[in-house]
């Protein structure tokens, strides 16, 4: 399940990287659900590491499209997960058409 805001970003192509706390999970498909709406995609690349490393090495706007800086992206993610410590995984995906 993703928040409505994130679902819209994914649907409109603004968000192409999904970030999750924890180590990478196996699989090559992504499913995004918001209420009764579902989007499916293929995971094309996985990046794992600390949040600062991921946000600096990837385009943070592909993770949090409304963020205007690394700090804004970090703040948004901290509100979601309650922390920015530990391992995060970034899944670059392409929606199925």
Secondary structure as the mmCIF struct_conf table of DSSP 4:
data_model
#
loop_
_struct_conf.conf_type_id
_struct_conf.id
_struct_conf.beg_label_comp_id
_struct_conf.beg_label_asym_id
_struct_conf.beg_label_seq_id
_struct_conf.end_label_comp_id
_struct_conf.end_label_asym_id
_struct_conf.end_label_seq_id
HELX_RH_AL_P HELX_RH_AL_P1 UNK A 4 UNK A 11
TURN_TY1_P TURN_TY1_P1 UNK A 12 UNK A 13
BEND BEND1 UNK A 14 UNK A 14
STRN STRN1 UNK A 17 UNK A 21
BEND BEND2 UNK A 22 UNK A 23
HELX_LH_PP_P HELX_LH_PP_P1 UNK A 24 UNK A 25
BEND BEND3 UNK A 26 UNK A 26
BEND BEND4 UNK A 28 UNK A 28
STRN STRN2 UNK A 29 UNK A 34
TURN_TY1_P TURN_TY1_P2 UNK A 35 UNK A 36
STRN STRN3 UNK A 37 UNK A 50
HELX_RH_AL_P HELX_RH_AL_P2 UNK A 51 UNK A 57
TURN_TY1_P TURN_TY1_P3 UNK A 58 UNK A 59
HELX_RH_3T_P HELX_RH_3T_P1 UNK A 60 UNK A 62
TURN_TY1_P TURN_TY1_P4 UNK A 63 UNK A 63
BEND BEND5 UNK A 64 UNK A 64
TURN_TY1_P TURN_TY1_P5 UNK A 65 UNK A 66
BEND BEND6 UNK A 68 UNK A 69
HELX_RH_AL_P HELX_RH_AL_P3 UNK A 70 UNK A 81
BEND BEND7 UNK A 82 UNK A 82
BEND BEND8 UNK A 86 UNK A 86
STRN STRN4 UNK A 87 UNK A 95
#
